[in-house]
Amino acid sequence: MCAERDAPIAELEAMPGHVSLLVTCDPQYGIHRLVTQIKSRTSRLLRAEFPSLRSRLPTLWTNSYFVATVGGATLEVVQRYVENQRNA
């Protein structure tokens, strides 16, 4: 899905309670739009694969999310940060 939007995933960590995702997103496309589409698509796919989620959870994802720009940090530094989130 991210590849379809020219927003490659550089790093991904899934933990109980949250997912950390490092993507490159064109500002013209909009990060809010990308996050909304990721949540929508993954919710649909997970609920199709695990039908019990439909009855157990009214919504799979919350409406909230955190976004930060990388700024002057190198990609490697940010990737290490995302990787280390599971130990935090």
C-alpha positions, 0 to 999 in steps of 0.5 A, spaced: 500 500 500 505 504 501 509 502 495 502 504 491 503 511 494 510 512 493 511 512 500 516 506 502 517 503 509 524 504 511 522 501 518 517 497 522 516 495 529 509 492 531 508 491 539 502 490 543 499 497 543 502 500 538 506 500 531 512 504 529 512 506 522 518 510 518 516 512 511 518 517 506 512 521 504 511 526 499 508 532 503 504 534 497 500 527 498 500 528 505 501 524 511 494 524 514 492 522 508 497 516 508 496 514 515 488 514 514 489 509 508 494 505 512 489 504 518 483 503 513 487 498 509 490 494 514 483 494 518 480 491 512 485 486 511 486 484 518 478 483 519 477 479 513 483 474 516 480 474 523 473 475 523 473 475 531 476 482 531 469 484 528 465 482 534 470 483 539 473 490 537 468 496 535 474 499 531 481 496 530 485 503 530 484 509 534 484 516 530 490 518 534 497 518 531 504 521 532 508 524 526 515 527 526 519 529 521 526 526 521 530 533 520 537 533 521 538 525 523 540 520 519 536 515 516 540 510 520 539 513 527 531 514 526 531 506 524 535 504 530 530 509 534 524 505 531 528 498 532 529 500 540 522 502 541 520 494 543 525 495 548 522 501 551 
